[in-house]
């Protein structure tokens, strides 16, 4: 009987573990999802795509291109409204507000003023939620109650040209963030529980890409694209373990989140191609061993996604691409503009209005052919809210299992097939009446979208 009871207990425990893991698999708790790689588990792609989605709810939350974060039945939305930055916790099923935290904050100014709201995704971990505002205010709150635990503004007035756009990373009890700007700043780690600074690296200024984690040689590393470098820092103490120059050439930005695959780092930037290196430990040092470089394919605002040994993304010249991740050769490219040729094109705007927004750490929610109203991405805008015209290379791409899903600033959700020898589009569905810069958040048959001032829950039925 004891053996039988023990067996039943093990079965029950396993069943609980499975149900828990399935629930967690459908979470999107931070920038680019659970592993910061734009992969989502538990999305139910339809065999036949509908012509439209069913709207369950829509609420106005204010300006901003920060992608919401989904954990369990709670959706965390960070935006700007009525002169302040607001973090809301919503019931994911109904859209009902459970709590909110608000603090007074100026928005973006100058060339980036068209996108005045936050670009950085909330990061939910260890029962807490961390936000990074457009002017560098870092906050940590209790995820269940919204109680403010700590708030930091360690580099007041020091900001990147197009304002803060790098989403914070939480790991091993540390909150790691790119903060500050051109004159001072860098990468700083804070104790998540207390807000105390644990380490600081100031070897280069903050840019717009978001840091990611890697394990190599038994060491946990923070991989980051800064203003002029690619770097690997020890997560434990912030020590610089590897770096390589990656300065912007001409007019451009370091805004694409690096892709990590085991010990391989794939990174790209405006007009500098796409490069893969393998990080290996030799003695006490780390060495980046070149694997390949594709000089013809560069991203500016889009962060590519790796799926089945292929890299998918959107170039700064507005071409969708697929690269072989083994040797870097181009498998196919397709004009995103041509793909979206059926969309209306907004009138061009004066040069002053086409200054790029802040490349996003919430990665500029790029969009292919921007179409009406077509700004840029995660924190960037291509041509201002009113403009459509000139800039390209904005758009988010998600590995949704059986399909890849892209969301453009023209509010078109596009499903296309992975692999193959050419771009194969499966569906194109309108999901908003105003520009969409943030990633779509997918869970089961649900798709959450953030447009210019609202959050909407759509379902595939």
TORLOVEX-376667 format. One record per residue (C-alpha): y, x, z; residue in three letters; residue number from 1. Coordinates in steps of 0.2 Angstrom, whole numbers, always signed. Each point is the difference from the previous one (the first is absolute). Last residue first. Layout:
TORLOVEX-376667
+-------+-------+-------+------+-----+
!     Y !     X !     Z ! type ! seq !
+-------+-------+-------+------+-----+
!     Y !     X !     Z !  Ala ! NUM !
...
+-------+-------+-------+------+-----+
END
This chain:
TORLOVEX-376667
+-------+-------+-------+------+-----+
!     Y !     X !     Z ! type ! seq !
+-------+-------+-------+------+-----+
!  +155 !   -56 !  -167 !  Unk ! 461 !
!    +8 !   +17 !    +0 !  Unk ! 460 !
!   +13 !    -2 !   +14 !  Unk ! 459 !
!   +18 !    +5 !    +2 !  Unk ! 458 !
!   +10 !    +3 !   +16 !  Unk ! 457 !
!   +18 !    +4 !    -3 !  Unk ! 456 !
!   +13 !   +11 !    +8 !  Unk ! 455 !
!   +18 !    -2 !    -4 !  Unk ! 454 !
!   +16 !    +9 !    -3 !  Unk ! 453 !
!    -2 !   +10 !   -17 !  Unk ! 452 !
!   -18 !    -2 !    -1 !  Unk ! 451 !
!   -14 !    +3 !   +13 !  Unk ! 450 !
!   -18 !    -5 !    -6 !  Unk ! 449 !
!   -15 !    -5 !   +10 !  Unk ! 448 !
!   -16 !    -3 !   -10 !  Unk ! 447 !
!   -15 !    -9 !    +8 !  Unk ! 446 !
!   -17 !    -3 !    -7 !  Unk ! 445 !
!    -8 !   +13 !   +12 !  Unk ! 444 !
!   +15 !   +11 !    +5 !  Unk ! 443 !
!   +13 !    +8 !   -12 !  Unk ! 442 !
!   +18 !    +6 !    +4 !  Unk ! 441 !
!   +10 !    +1 !   -16 !  Unk ! 440 !
!   +10 !   +16 !    +1 !  Unk ! 439 !
!   +19 !    -1 !    +2 !  Unk ! 438 !
!   +13 !    +0 !   -14 !  Unk ! 437 !
!    -1 !   -18 !    -6 !  Unk ! 436 !
!   +16 !    -7 !    -9 !  Unk ! 435 !
!    +4 !   -18 !    +2 !  Unk ! 434 !
!    -8 !   -16 !    -6 !  Unk ! 433 !
!   -17 !    +5 !    +7 !  Unk ! 432 !
!   -19 !    +1 !    -4 !  Unk ! 431 !
!    -1 !    -1 !   -19 !  Unk ! 430 !
!   -18 !    +3 !    -5 !  Unk ! 429 !
!    -7 !   +13 !   -13 !  Unk ! 428 !
!   -19 !    +0 !    -2 !  Unk ! 427 !
!   -14 !   +11 !    -7 !  Unk ! 426 !
!    +9 !   +15 !    -9 !  Unk ! 425 !
!   -11 !   +13 !    -7 !  Unk ! 424 !
!    +8 !   +17 !    -2 !  Unk ! 423 !
!   -11 !   +12 !   -10 !  Unk ! 422 !
!   -15 !   +11 !    +1 !  Unk ! 421 !
!    -9 !    -9 !   +14 !  Unk ! 420 !
!    +4 !    +2 !   +18 !  Unk ! 419 !
!    +8 !   -13 !   +11 !  Unk ! 418 !
!    +4 !   -18 !    -7 !  Unk ! 417 !
!   +17 !    -7 !    +1 !  Unk ! 416 !
!    +8 !   -13 !   +11 !  Unk ! 415 !
!   +19 !    -2 !    -1 !  Unk ! 414 !
!   +11 !    -9 !   +13 !  Unk ! 413 !
!   +17 !    -3 !    -8 !  Unk ! 412 !
!   +15 !    +0 !   +11 !  Unk ! 411 !
!   +11 !    +9 !   -13 !  Unk ! 410 !
!    +0 !   +14 !   +13 !  Unk ! 409 !
!   -18 !    +2 !    -5 !  Unk ! 408 !
!   -16 !    -3 !   +10 !  Unk ! 407 !
!   -16 !    +9 !    -5 !  Unk ! 406 !
!   -18 !    -5 !    +4 !  Unk ! 405 !
!   -15 !   +11 !    -4 !  Unk ! 404 !
!   -16 !   -10 !    -2 !  Unk ! 403 !
!   -18 !    -1 !    +7 !  Unk ! 402 !
!    +6 !    +8 !   +17 !  Unk ! 401 !
!   +18 !    -3 !    +2 !  Unk ! 400 !
!    +7 !   +17 !    -3 !  Unk ! 399 !
!   +19 !    -3 !    +1 !  Unk ! 398 !
!   +14 !    +4 !   -12 !  Unk ! 397 !
!   +18 !    -1 !    +4 !  Unk ! 396 !
!   +14 !    +1 !   -13 !  Unk ! 395 !
!   +16 !    +9 !    -5 !  Unk ! 394 !
!    +0 !   +13 !   -14 !  Unk ! 393 !
!   +14 !    -6 !    -9 !  Unk ! 392 !
!   +19 !    +1 !    +0 !  Unk ! 391 !
!   +11 !    -7 !   -13 !  Unk ! 390 !
!    +2 !   -19 !    -1 !  Unk ! 389 !
!    -3 !   -12 !   +12 !  Unk ! 388 !
!   +16 !    -1 !   +10 !  Unk ! 387 !
!    +6 !   -13 !   +13 !  Unk ! 386 !
!    -9 !    +7 !   +15 !  Unk ! 385 !
!    +4 !   +18 !    -4 !  Unk ! 384 !
!    -7 !   +10 !   -14 !  Unk ! 383 !
!   -15 !    +9 !    +6 !  Unk ! 382 !
!    +0 !    -5 !   +17 !  Unk ! 381 !
!    -8 !   +10 !   +12 !  Unk ! 380 !
!    -7 !    -3 !   +17 !  Unk ! 379 !
!   -17 !    -5 !    -4 !  Unk ! 378 !
!    +4 !    -2 !   -18 !  Unk ! 377 !
!   +12 !    -3 !   -13 !  Unk ! 376 !
!   +12 !   -14 !    -4 !  Unk ! 375 !
!    -3 !   -12 !   -15 !  Unk ! 374 !
!   +10 !   -15 !    +2 !  Unk ! 373 !
!    -9 !    -8 !   -15 !  Unk ! 372 !
!   -13 !   +12 !    -8 !  Unk ! 371 !
!    -4 !   +15 !    +9 !  Unk ! 370 !
!   -12 !    +7 !   -14 !  Unk ! 369 !
!   -13 !    +7 !   +12 !  Unk ! 368 !
!    +5 !    -1 !   +18 !  Unk ! 367 !
!    +2 !   +12 !   +13 !  Unk ! 366 !
!    +0 !    -5 !   +18 !  Unk ! 365 !
!    +8 !   +16 !    +4 !  Unk ! 364 !
!   -12 !    +7 !   +12 !  Unk ! 363 !
!    +2 !    -7 !   +16 !  Unk ! 362 !
!    +4 !   +18 !    +0 !  Unk ! 361 !
!   +11 !    -6 !   -13 !  Unk ! 360 !
!   +11 !    +8 !   -12 !  Unk ! 359 !
!   +17 !    -6 !    +6 !  Unk ! 358 !
!    +8 !    -9 !   -13 !  Unk ! 357 !
!    +4 !    +7 !   -17 !  Unk ! 356 !
!   +17 !    +0 !    -6 !  Unk ! 355 !
!    +0 !   -14 !   -13 !  Unk ! 354 !
!   +15 !    -9 !    +6 !  Unk ! 353 !
!   +12 !   +14 !    -3 !  Unk ! 352 !
!    -7 !    +1 !   -18 !  Unk ! 351 !
!    +6 !   -17 !    -4 !  Unk ! 350 !
!   -14 !   -13 !    -2 !  Unk ! 349 !
!   -13 !    -5 !   -13 !  Unk ! 348 !
!    -4 !   -18 !    -3 !  Unk ! 347 !
!   -16 !    -6 !    +8 !  Unk ! 346 !
!   -15 !    +0 !   -11 !  Unk ! 345 !
!   -11 !   -15 !    -2 !  Unk ! 344 !
!   -19 !    +3 !    +3 !  Unk ! 343 !
!   -11 !    -1 !   -15 !  Unk ! 342 !
!    +1 !   +18 !    -3 !  Unk ! 341 !
!    -8 !    +4 !   +17 !  Unk ! 340 !
!   -14 !   +10 !    -7 !  Unk ! 339 !
!   +12 !    +8 !   -12 !  Unk ! 338 !
!   +11 !    +5 !   +14 !  Unk ! 337 !
!   -15 !    +6 !    +9 !  Unk ! 336 !
!    -5 !   +11 !   -14 !  Unk ! 335 !
!   -18 !    +5 !    +1 !  Unk ! 334 !
!    -8 !   +17 !    +4 !  Unk ! 333 !
!   -18 !    +5 !    -1 !  Unk ! 332 !
!   -13 !   +12 !    +6 !  Unk ! 331 !
!   +13 !   +14 !    +3 !  Unk ! 330 !
!    -8 !   +16 !    +6 !  Unk ! 329 !
!    +1 !    +5 !   +18 !  Unk ! 328 !
!   -16 !    +9 !    +2 !  Unk ! 327 !
!   -10 !   -10 !   +13 !  Unk ! 326 !
!   +13 !   -13 !    +3 !  Unk ! 325 !
!    -1 !    -6 !   -18 !  Unk ! 324 !
!   +17 !    -8 !    -3 !  Unk ! 323 !
!    +4 !   -18 !    -3 !  Unk ! 322 !
!   +18 !    -5 !    -5 !  Unk ! 321 !
!   +13 !   -14 !    +0 !  Unk ! 320 !
!   +15 !    +6 !   -10 !  Unk ! 319 !
!   +18 !    -4 !    +6 !  Unk ! 318 !
!    +8 !   +17 !    -3 !  Unk ! 317 !
!    +0 !    +4 !   +18 !  Unk ! 316 !
!   -19 !    -2 !    -1 !  Unk ! 315 !
!   -11 !   -14 !    +7 !  Unk ! 314 !
!   -16 !    +4 !    +9 !  Unk ! 313 !
!   -19 !    +0 !    +0 !  Unk ! 312 !
!   -10 !   +15 !    +5 !  Unk ! 311 !
!   -19 !    +0 !    -5 !  Unk ! 310 !
!   -15 !    +7 !   +10 !  Unk ! 309 !
!    -5 !   -18 !    +5 !  Unk ! 308 !
!   +17 !    -6 !    +5 !  Unk ! 307 !
!   +15 !   +11 !    +5 !  Unk ! 306 !
!   +17 !    -9 !    +2 !  Unk ! 305 !
!   +17 !    +7 !    -7 !  Unk ! 304 !
!   +16 !    -1 !   +10 !  Unk ! 303 !
!   +14 !    -7 !   -11 !  Unk ! 302 !
!   +18 !    +6 !    +1 !  Unk ! 301 !
!    +1 !   +15 !   -11 !  Unk ! 300 !
!   -18 !    +3 !    -7 !  Unk ! 299 !
!    -4 !   +14 !   -13 !  Unk ! 298 !
!   -13 !    +1 !   -14 !  Unk ! 297 !
!    +1 !   +13 !   -13 !  Unk ! 296 !
!    -2 !   +16 !   +10 !  Unk ! 295 !
!   -17 !    -5 !    +6 !  Unk ! 294 !
!    -4 !   +13 !   +13 !  Unk ! 293 !
!   -18 !    +5 !    +6 !  Unk ! 292 !
!    -9 !    +7 !   +15 !  Unk ! 291 !
!   +12 !   +13 !    +8 !  Unk ! 290 !
!    -7 !    +7 !   +16 !  Unk ! 289 !
!   +12 !    -4 !   +15 !  Unk ! 288 !
!    -3 !   +13 !   +13 !  Unk ! 287 !
!    -1 !    -3 !   +19 !  Unk ! 286 !
!    +2 !   +14 !   +12 !  Unk ! 285 !
!   -10 !    +5 !   +16 !  Unk ! 284 !
!   -14 !    +7 !   -10 !  Unk ! 283 !
!    -1 !    -8 !   -16 !  Unk ! 282 !
!    +2 !   -19 !    +1 !  Unk ! 281 !
!    +0 !   -10 !   -16 !  Unk ! 280 !
!   +12 !   -12 !    -8 !  Unk ! 279 !
!    -5 !    -6 !   -17 !  Unk ! 278 !
!   +14 !    -2 !   -12 !  Unk ! 277 !
!    +4 !   -14 !   -13 !  Unk ! 276 !
!   +16 !    -1 !   -10 !  Unk ! 275 !
!    +9 !   -14 !    -9 !  Unk ! 274 !
!   +14 !    +4 !   -12 !  Unk ! 273 !
!   +17 !    +7 !    +6 !  Unk ! 272 !
!   +13 !   -11 !    -9 !  Unk ! 271 !
!    +2 !   -11 !   +15 !  Unk ! 270 !
!   -14 !    +3 !   +14 !  Unk ! 269 !
!   -18 !    +1 !    +2 !  Unk ! 268 !
!   -13 !    +4 !   +13 !  Unk ! 267 !
!   -19 !    +1 !    +1 !  Unk ! 266 !
!    -7 !    +8 !   +15 !  Unk ! 265 !
!   -19 !    +4 !    +1 !  Unk ! 264 !
!    -8 !    +3 !   +17 !  Unk ! 263 !
!    -9 !   -17 !    +0 !  Unk ! 262 !
!   +11 !   -10 !   -12 !  Unk ! 261 !
!   +18 !    +0 !    +5 !  Unk ! 260 !
!   +13 !    -8 !   -11 !  Unk ! 259 !
!   +18 !    +5 !    +4 !  Unk ! 258 !
!   +13 !   -14 !    +2 !  Unk ! 257 !
!   +12 !    +1 !   -15 !  Unk ! 256 !
!   +19 !    +1 !    +4 !  Unk ! 255 !
!    +6 !   +17 !    -3 !  Unk ! 254 !
!   +14 !    -4 !   -11 !  Unk ! 253 !
!    +8 !    +2 !   -17 !  Unk ! 252 !
!   +15 !    +7 !    -9 !  Unk ! 251 !
!    -3 !   +18 !    -6 !  Unk ! 250 !
!   -15 !    +8 !    +7 !  Unk ! 249 !
!    -5 !    -5 !   +17 !  Unk ! 248 !
!    -7 !   +14 !   +11 !  Unk ! 247 !
!   -19 !    +1 !    +3 !  Unk ! 246 !
!    -3 !   +17 !    +8 !  Unk ! 245 !
!   -17 !    +2 !    +9 !  Unk ! 244 !
!    -4 !    -1 !   +18 !  Unk ! 243 !
!   -14 !    +3 !   +12 !  Unk ! 242 !
!    -4 !    +1 !   +18 !  Unk ! 241 !
!   +17 !    -5 !    +8 !  Unk ! 240 !
!    -2 !    -3 !   +18 !  Unk ! 239 !
!    +3 !   -18 !    +5 !  Unk ! 238 !
!    -9 !    +1 !   +17 !  Unk ! 237 !
!   -16 !   -11 !    -1 !  Unk ! 236 !
!    +3 !    -7 !   -18 !  Unk ! 235 !
!    +0 !   +17 !    -7 !  Unk ! 234 !
!   +12 !    +0 !   -15 !  Unk ! 233 !
!    -4 !    +0 !   -18 !  Unk ! 232 !
!   +15 !    +2 !   -12 !  Unk ! 231 !
!    +6 !    -5 !   -18 !  Unk ! 230 !
!   +17 !    +6 !    -2 !  Unk ! 229 !
!   +18 !    -3 !    -6 !  Unk ! 228 !
!    +6 !   -16 !    +9 !  Unk ! 227 !
!   -16 !    -3 !    +9 !  Unk ! 226 !
!   -17 !    -5 !    -6 !  Unk ! 225 !
!   -12 !    -2 !   +15 !  Unk ! 224 !
!   -18 !    +4 !    +5 !  Unk ! 223 !
!    -2 !    -1 !   +19 !  Unk ! 222 !
!   -16 !    +9 !    +4 !  Unk ! 221 !
!   -15 !    -2 !   +12 !  Unk ! 220 !
!    -9 !   +16 !    +1 !  Unk ! 219 !
!   -19 !    +3 !    -1 !  Unk ! 218 !
!    +2 !   +10 !   -16 !  Unk ! 217 !
!    +9 !   -14 !    -8 !  Unk ! 216 !
!    +4 !   -18 !    +6 !  Unk ! 215 !
!   +14 !    -9 !    -9 !  Unk ! 214 !
!   +13 !   -12 !    +5 !  Unk ! 213 !
!   +15 !    -8 !   -10 !  Unk ! 212 !
!   +18 !    +2 !    +1 !  Unk ! 211 !
!   +12 !   -12 !    -9 !  Unk ! 210 !
!   +11 !    +4 !   -15 !  Unk ! 209 !
!   +19 !    -1 !    +0 !  Unk ! 208 !
!    +6 !   +17 !    +5 !  Unk ! 207 !
!    +3 !    +8 !   +17 !  Unk ! 206 !
!    +8 !   +17 !    +0 !  Unk ! 205 !
!   -10 !   +17 !    +1 !  Unk ! 204 !
!    -7 !   +12 !   +13 !  Unk ! 203 !
!    +5 !   -11 !   +14 !  Unk ! 202 !
!   -16 !    -4 !    +9 !  Unk ! 201 !
!    +1 !    -9 !   +16 !  Unk ! 200 !
!   -13 !    -2 !   +14 !  Unk ! 199 !
!    -5 !   -12 !   +15 !  Unk ! 198 !
!   +17 !   -10 !    +1 !  Unk ! 197 !
!    -2 !   -13 !   +14 !  Unk ! 196 !
!    -1 !   -18 !    -7 !  Unk ! 195 !
!   -10 !    -5 !   +15 !  Unk ! 194 !
!   -17 !    -7 !    -6 !  Unk ! 193 !
!    +2 !    +5 !   -18 !  Unk ! 192 !
!    +3 !   +18 !    +5 !  Unk ! 191 !
!   +12 !    +6 !   -14 !  Unk ! 190 !
!    -3 !   +11 !   -15 !  Unk ! 189 !
!   +15 !    +6 !   -11 !  Unk ! 188 !
!    +1 !    +5 !   -18 !  Unk ! 187 !
!   +16 !    +7 !    -6 !  Unk ! 186 !
!   +18 !    -2 !    +5 !  Unk ! 185 !
!   +17 !    +8 !    -4 !  Unk ! 184 !
!   +13 !    +1 !   -14 !  Unk ! 183 !
!    -9 !    -9 !   -14 !  Unk ! 182 !
!    -8 !   -14 !   +11 !  Unk ! 181 !
!    -7 !    -5 !   +17 !  Unk ! 180 !
!   -18 !    -7 !    +2 !  Unk ! 179 !
!   -17 !    +2 !    -7 !  Unk ! 178 !
!   -11 !    -8 !   +13 !  Unk ! 177 !
!   -16 !    +4 !   +10 !  Unk ! 176 !
!    -4 !   -12 !   +14 !  Unk ! 175 !
!   -13 !    +8 !   +11 !  Unk ! 174 !
!   -14 !    -7 !   +10 !  Unk ! 173 !
!   -14 !    +7 !   -11 !  Unk ! 172 !
!    +8 !    -7 !   -15 !  Unk ! 171 !
!   +15 !   -11 !    -5 !  Unk ! 170 !
!   +10 !    +3 !   -16 !  Unk ! 169 !
!   +18 !    -5 !    -3 !  Unk ! 168 !
!    +5 !    -7 !   -18 !  Unk ! 167 !
!   +12 !   +11 !    -9 !  Unk ! 166 !
!   +15 !    -9 !    -8 !  Unk ! 165 !
!   +16 !    +5 !   +10 !  Unk ! 164 !
!   +16 !    +0 !   -10 !  Unk ! 163 !
!    +4 !    +3 !   -19 !  Unk ! 162 !
!    +8 !   +17 !    +3 !  Unk ! 161 !
!   -12 !    +4 !   +15 !  Unk ! 160 !
!    +8 !    -3 !   +17 !  Unk ! 159 !
!    +8 !    +9 !   +14 !  Unk ! 158 !
!   +13 !   -12 !    +8 !  Unk ! 157 !
!   -10 !    +0 !   +16 !  Unk ! 156 !
!   -15 !   +12 !    +0 !  Unk ! 155 !
!    -9 !    -5 !   +16 !  Unk ! 154 !
!    +1 !   -18 !    -1 !  Unk ! 153 !
!   -15 !    -6 !   +11 !  Unk ! 152 !
!    -6 !   -17 !    +7 !  Unk ! 151 !
!   -13 !    -2 !   +14 !  Unk ! 150 !
!   -12 !   -14 !    +6 !  Unk ! 149 !
!    +9 !   -15 !    -6 !  Unk ! 148 !
!   -10 !   -16 !    +4 !  Unk ! 147 !
!    -6 !    -8 !   -16 !  Unk ! 146 !
!   -14 !    -9 !   +10 !  Unk ! 145 !
!   -16 !    +4 !    -9 !  Unk ! 144 !
!    +5 !   +16 !   -10 !  Unk ! 143 !
!    +9 !    +8 !   +15 !  Unk ! 142 !
!   +15 !    +8 !    -8 !  Unk ! 141 !
!    +5 !   +17 !    -7 !  Unk ! 140 !
!   +16 !    +4 !    -9 !  Unk ! 139 !
!    +7 !   +14 !   -11 !  Unk ! 138 !
!   +18 !    -2 !    -6 !  Unk ! 137 !
!    +2 !   +11 !   -15 !  Unk ! 136 !
!   +14 !    -9 !    -9 !  Unk ! 135 !
!   -12 !   -11 !   -11 !  Unk ! 134 !
!   -10 !    -4 !   +15 !  Unk ! 133 !
!   -17 !    +7 !    +5 !  Unk ! 132 !
!   -12 !   -12 !    +9 !  Unk ! 131 !
!   -15 !    +2 !   +12 !  Unk ! 130 !
!   -12 !   -13 !    +5 !  Unk ! 129 !
!   -11 !    +2 !   +16 !  Unk ! 128 !
!   -17 !    -5 !    +5 !  Unk ! 127 !
!    -7 !   +17 !    -4 !  Unk ! 126 !
!    +6 !    -2 !   -18 !  Unk ! 125 !
!   +12 !   -10 !   -11 !  Unk ! 124 !
!   +11 !    +9 !   -11 !  Unk ! 123 !
!   +15 !   -10 !    -7 !  Unk ! 122 !
!    +4 !    +4 !   -18 !  Unk ! 121 !
!   +15 !   +10 !    -5 !  Unk ! 120 !
!   +13 !    -6 !   -12 !  Unk ! 119 !
!   +12 !    -9 !   +11 !  Unk ! 118 !
!   +15 !   -10 !    -6 !  Unk ! 117 !
!   +15 !    +5 !   -10 !  Unk ! 116 !
!    -7 !    +1 !   -17 !  Unk ! 115 !
!   +16 !    -3 !   -11 !  Unk ! 114 !
!    +8 !   +13 !   +12 !  Unk ! 113 !
!   -10 !   +14 !    -7 !  Unk ! 112 !
!   +14 !    +8 !   -10 !  Unk ! 111 !
!   +12 !    -1 !   +14 !  Unk ! 110 !
!    -6 !    -8 !   +16 !  Unk ! 109 !
!   -16 !    -5 !    +8 !  Unk ! 108 !
!    +0 !   -12 !   +15 !  Unk ! 107 !
!    +9 !    +1 !   +16 !  Unk ! 106 !
!   -11 !    -4 !   +16 !  Unk ! 105 !
!    +1 !   -12 !   +14 !  Unk ! 104 !
!   -17 !    -3 !    +8 !  Unk ! 103 !
!   -13 !   -13 !    -2 !  Unk ! 102 !
!   -17 !    -3 !    +7 !  Unk ! 101 !
!   -10 !   -16 !    -5 !  Unk ! 100 !
!   -14 !   -11 !    +7 !  Unk !  99 !
!   -14 !   -12 !    -5 !  Unk !  98 !
!    +9 !    -6 !   -16 !  Unk !  97 !
!   -11 !   -13 !    -9 !  Unk !  96 !
!    -5 !    +5 !   -17 !  Unk !  95 !
!   -15 !   -11 !    +1 !  Unk !  94 !
!   -16 !   +11 !    -2 !  Unk !  93 !
!    +8 !   +17 !    +2 !  Unk !  92 !
!    +8 !    -6 !   +17 !  Unk !  91 !
!   +16 !   +11 !    -1 !  Unk !  90 !
!    +6 !   +15 !    +9 !  Unk !  89 !
!   +18 !    +3 !    -5 !  Unk !  88 !
!    +9 !   +17 !    +0 !  Unk !  87 !
!   +19 !    -2 !    -3 !  Unk !  86 !
!   +13 !   +12 !    -5 !  Unk !  85 !
!   +18 !    -6 !    +3 !  Unk !  84 !
!   +15 !    -6 !    -8 !  Unk !  83 !
!    -5 !   -18 !    -3 !  Unk !  82 !
!   -17 !    +5 !    -8 !  Unk !  81 !
!    -9 !   +16 !    -4 !  Unk !  80 !
!   -19 !    +1 !    -1 !  Unk !  79 !
!   -17 !    +5 !    +8 !  Unk !  78 !
!   -14 !   -13 !    -1 !  Unk !  77 !
!   -16 !    +1 !   +11 !  Unk !  76 !
!   -14 !   -12 !    -5 !  Unk !  75 !
!   -12 !    -5 !   +14 !  Unk !  74 !
!   -17 !    -8 !    -2 !  Unk !  73 !
!    -9 !   +16 !    +0 !  Unk !  72 !
!   +12 !   +14 !    -4 !  Unk !  71 !
!   +11 !    -2 !   -15 !  Unk !  70 !
!   +15 !   +11 !    -3 !  Unk !  69 !
!   +14 !    -5 !   -11 !  Unk !  68 !
!    +6 !   +11 !   -14 !  Unk !  67 !
!   +18 !    +6 !    +2 !  Unk !  66 !
!   +11 !    -5 !   -14 !  Unk !  65 !
!   +15 !    -7 !   +10 !  Unk !  64 !
!   +11 !   -15 !    +1 !  Unk !  63 !
!    -3 !   -16 !   +11 !  Unk !  62 !
!   -14 !    -9 !    +8 !  Unk !  61 !
!    -1 !   -17 !   -10 !  Unk !  60 !
!   -16 !    -8 !    +2 !  Unk !  59 !
!   -14 !    -5 !   -13 !  Unk !  58 !
!   -16 !    -9 !    +4 !  Unk !  57 !
!   -17 !    -5 !    -8 !  Unk !  56 !
!    +5 !    +3 !   -18 !  Unk !  55 !
!   -15 !    -2 !   -12 !  Unk !  54 !
!    -1 !   +14 !   -14 !  Unk !  53 !
!    +3 !    -3 !   -18 !  Unk !  52 !
!    -9 !    +2 !   -17 !  Unk !  51 !
!   -17 !    +2 !    +9 !  Unk !  50 !
!   -11 !   +15 !    -1 !  Unk !  49 !
!   -18 !    -2 !    -5 !  Unk !  48 !
!   -12 !   +10 !   +10 !  Unk !  47 !
!   +12 !    -1 !   +15 !  Unk !  46 !
!    +3 !   +16 !   +10 !  Unk !  45 !
!    -4 !    -3 !   +18 !  Unk !  44 !
!    +9 !   +14 !   +10 !  Unk !  43 !
!   -11 !    +7 !   +14 !  Unk !  42 !
!    +6 !   +18 !    -1 !  Unk !  41 !
!   +17 !    +6 !    -6 !  Unk !  40 !
!    +4 !   +17 !    -7 !  Unk !  39 !
!   +18 !    +6 !    -2 !  Unk !  38 !
!    -4 !   +17 !    +8 !  Unk !  37 !
!    +9 !    -1 !   +17 !  Unk !  36 !
!   -17 !    -1 !    +8 !  Unk !  35 !
!    +2 !   -18 !    +7 !  Unk !  34 !
!   +13 !    -6 !   -13 !  Unk !  33 !
!   +13 !    +8 !   -11 !  Unk !  32 !
!   +13 !    +1 !   +14 !  Unk !  31 !
!    -8 !    -7 !   +16 !  Unk !  30 !
!   -12 !   -13 !    +7 !  Unk !  29 !
!    -7 !    -8 !   -15 !  Unk !  28 !
!   -15 !    -8 !    +8 !  Unk !  27 !
!   -15 !    -7 !   -10 !  Unk !  26 !
!   -12 !   +13 !    +6 !  Unk !  25 !
!    +5 !    -4 !   +18 !  Unk !  24 !
!    -7 !   -17 !    -1 !  Unk !  23 !
!   -16 !    +7 !    -8 !  Unk !  22 !
!    -1 !   +13 !   +13 !  Unk !  21 !
!    +1 !   -12 !   +14 !  Unk !  20 !
!   -13 !   -12 !    -8 !  Unk !  19 !
!   -12 !   +15 !    -3 !  Unk !  18 !
!    +2 !    +6 !   +18 !  Unk !  17 !
!    -2 !   -17 !    +7 !  Unk !  16 !
!   -17 !    -2 !   -10 !  Unk !  15 !
!    -5 !   +18 !    +6 !  Unk !  14 !
!    +4 !    -5 !   +18 !  Unk !  13 !
!   -10 !   -16 !    -2 !  Unk !  12 !
!   -15 !    +9 !    -7 !  Unk !  11 !
!    +1 !   +13 !   +13 !  Unk !  10 !
!    +0 !   -13 !   +14 !  Unk !   9 !
!   -14 !   -10 !    -9 !  Unk !   8 !
!   -10 !   +16 !    +1 !  Unk !   7 !
!    +4 !    +3 !   +18 !  Unk !   6 !
!    -5 !   -18 !    +4 !  Unk !   5 !
!   -17 !    +3 !    -9 !  Unk !   4 !
!    -3 !   +16 !    +9 !  Unk !   3 !
!    +4 !    -8 !   +16 !  Unk !   2 !
!   -12 !   -14 !    -4 !  Unk !   1 !
+-------+-------+-------+------+-----+
END
